[in-house]
Amino acid sequence: MIPSGVRLGWWLSSEEHDPRDLVRHASLAEDAGFETALISDHLRPWVPSQANAAHVWTVLGAIAHVTDGMEVGIGVSAMVHRTSPIVLAHAAATACVMFEGRFFLGVGTGERLNEQAFGERWPTAGERRRRLAEGIGLIRRLCSGDTVNHRGEWTVEQLRLATLPAAPPRIFVAASGRRSAALAGEIGDGLIGVTPDGNIVDVFRSTSPSPGRVVGQLHVSLAADLDTARESAWTWWPHAVVPPSLLGELARPEEFEAVADAIGPAGIDKAVVCATGAAPVIAAIDRFVGAGFDTVYLHQVGPDQARLAAMANGELFPHFTRRP
Amino acid sequence: MYDLVGGRAAWTVLGLPTEGSVGDHRRISQFVIQPATAPVDATIGDVRVDTAHPDCPVAVLGESRVLVGALQPTALQLPAKSPVERAMQPAPSTIRPDERVEDVLDQLEKDHLDHVFVTTASGELVGLAVRDAIHV
């Protein structure tokens, strides 16, 4: 088979699924032909109805065991209060070994939702970017086998990791604005975006000495009829209607639920592609690729994950496979 | 030969030649490249990138060469029959041709950008200002 011109990935939503199901979904994705998957890292779900947020590194270990060739990344971990660069480097180095080179690390500036439980002040975006930048440097050194002594935003005292991968993980940086995109370009190996915004891709490419991959997340709700697709999107992913400026700032799932309820479901299909067939999904993928993304991770909202596997296998892969 | 109809400001906004203390040699209109273009009703199979600037976006044009969108080179990975209109980024950022070169370079650096489209006040494409291609 000639490689696809557009790379499609599978998004494993830790917020929505039981960890054992996530492992089954990873197998399902690989069997359907996906070459790459991303799994989210949450301490709490976005809204109470999602009802899950398993410890992602534990799930990754099982996914490494049940998949053979599929690349798997984490999208994304933050270094604010919950996770330090030491813990992240330790986990990522082990994941690299377990996945035998198929793992990459996604990092970002985080959401208050996943940090508030530690009882600390929620730092400003600038402070979080500084911690992220310094943390990435520390992770690279630790995963390369350096003995690290460091005092700054983070402290590391005389640490050398014992379990080391053959090569340190590639580190992708999530960005929704110019400053984070510039940071991704300056110190990341790739960019993770959630909207088809060509501006952040331009910033990433112009600030990177050797621009790597640009990957995006596309939410879809596929069902037998449109009403069911919209209903599923609203049931499982209602915070999609919450303004992006609030996503990082709300502290509890109940707050996301309240804001989403106040806004209402009318705009859900603007944030989630609700569809019965492949055409709207293809159009949305085209928009990401036209904006400069080379990989689009498809996140099928809700429990009917088999429907995405079937659509990908039957329609999306054939459509996007480049022919001579 | 040009007719001065809309006054001096309108003249310079169009990127037309000027003399004197605001001479045209420092206006961005004199330093743009001509990017690859595609009609908005084309398909991806019709699009060609500029081989001299393969990382630059393709300008998607409507009637009267009005810039309606931008297409990143990754779009060429799409199937040939995909509509350009569906894949393009609508309404990309633009500047006017009478911007001073130094101001444009400063702004590009501040915005962490390599390039920006230059259009007339009515939206017609003048060119693409590319940081690395501007030597002043």
Interface residues (C-beta under 8 A of the other chain):
Chain A: G5 V6 R178 A181 A182 G185 P196 G198 N199 V201 D202 V203 R205 S206 T207 V214 A283 D286 R287 V289 G290 A291 G292 F293 D294 H319 F320 R322
Chain B: D55 P57 A70 L71 Q72 P73 T74 A75 Q77 L78 P79 S82 P83 R86 A87 M88 Q89 P92 S93 D111 H112 L113 D114 H115 R131
